[in-house]
Amino acid sequence: MSLTPHLVVNGAAQAIDFYKQALGAIELMRMPSEDGKRLMHAALQIGNSQLFMCDDFPEYCGGKSRAPKAEAGSPVTLHLMVPDCDAAIDQAVAAGATVTMPAADMFWGDRYGKIVDPFGHEWSFSHPLKKAA
């Protein structure tokens, strides 16, 4: 069993490009919609996990948008355990993300920080701190 997040974004094709640059994602597939402008479905590989995404289709959801709004963001945080938290945050920022919590050593034993991507999704990064001998 595995868990695969499925994000709704405004601009899925642009989000794919961002996730490739910011997170080292590998595009597995994309399925364009009939209008040729939006994506009905896309799949990415990030590390050993998959991420699904699609463009927002309010016309199929009772006229309601499902993509996060820039001012409200998403209530969900996607977390990546990485070899170097600071480097991962720097890479995401270079691709266009905004730091919401700078990396810091946390009481639970990880180096941890957070960003928000240009599409309103929040990501956190961490790596374990070395234990003193």
SULSUL-V137716 format. One record per residue. RES is the residue in one small letter. SS is DSSP state (H for helix, E for strand, C for the rest). PHI is phi as a letter, one per 40 degrees, with the letter a starting at -180 (NA if undefined). D_LAST is the distance of its C-alpha to the last C-alpha in Angstrom with 2 decimals. Layout:
RES:SS:PHI:D_LAST  RES:SS:PHI:D_LAST
//
This chain:
m:C:NA:37.14  s:C:a:35.69  l:C:b:36.09  t:C:b:37.65  p:C:c:38.14  h:E:b:41.64  l:E:c:42.09  v:E:b:45.46  v:E:b:45.74  n:C:c:48.51  g:C:h:48.47  a:H:c:46.73  a:H:c:47.49  q:H:c:45.89  a:H:c:42.89  i:H:d:42.43  d:H:d:42.43  f:H:c:39.92  y:H:c:37.49  k:H:c:37.81  q:H:c:36.93  a:H:c:34.38  l:H:b:32.54  g:C:g:33.51  a:C:c:35.82  i:E:b:38.25  e:E:c:41.71  l:E:c:42.94  m:E:a:46.32  r:E:a:48.49  m:E:b:51.77  p:E:c:54.03  s:C:c:56.32  e:C:c:60.09  d:C:c:60.29  g:C:g:58.18  k:C:b:56.22  r:C:b:53.59  l:E:b:51.31  m:E:c:51.90  h:E:a:48.64  a:E:a:45.83  a:E:b:42.72  l:E:b:39.56  q:E:b:36.46  i:E:b:33.14  g:C:g:30.25  n:C:b:31.07  s:E:b:33.10  q:E:b:36.68  l:E:b:38.11  f:E:c:41.82  m:E:a:43.88  c:E:a:47.46  d:E:c:49.55  d:C:c:50.90  f:C:b:54.22  p:H:d:55.62  e:H:c:58.98  y:H:b:57.51  c:C:b:55.78  g:C:g:58.73  g:C:g:58.53  k:C:b:55.03  s:C:c:52.23  r:C:b:48.95  a:C:c:46.95  p:C:c:44.76  k:E:c:46.47  a:C:d:44.86  e:C:c:45.26  a:C:b:44.04  g:E:g:41.57  s:C:b:40.38  p:C:c:38.97  v:C:b:36.57  t:E:b:33.22  l:E:c:32.22  h:E:b:28.47  l:E:b:26.80  m:E:c:23.23  v:C:b:22.78  p:C:c:20.40  d:C:a:20.70  c:H:d:22.08  d:H:c:23.35  a:H:c:25.12  a:H:c:26.68  i:H:c:28.04  d:H:d:29.34  q:H:c:31.10  a:H:c:32.69  v:H:c:33.85  a:H:c:35.35  a:H:c:37.30  g:C:h:38.66  a:C:c:36.28  t:E:b:35.74  v:E:c:32.42  t:E:b:32.68  m:E:a:29.09  p:E:d:27.02  a:E:d:23.50  a:E:a:21.00  d:E:c:17.55  m:C:b:18.55  f:C:c:17.64  w:C:c:17.43  g:C:h:14.46  d:E:b:16.64  r:E:c:18.14  y:E:a:21.79  g:E:a:25.27  k:E:b:28.90  i:E:b:32.10  v:E:b:35.69  d:C:c:37.58  p:C:c:41.16  f:C:b:42.53  g:C:g:41.11  h:C:c:38.26  e:E:c:34.85  w:E:b:31.66  s:E:b:28.02  f:E:b:25.08  s:E:a:21.38  h:E:a:18.23  p:E:c:14.93  l:C:c:12.28  k:C:c:8.97  k:C:c:6.34  a:C:c:3.80  a:C:c:0.00
//
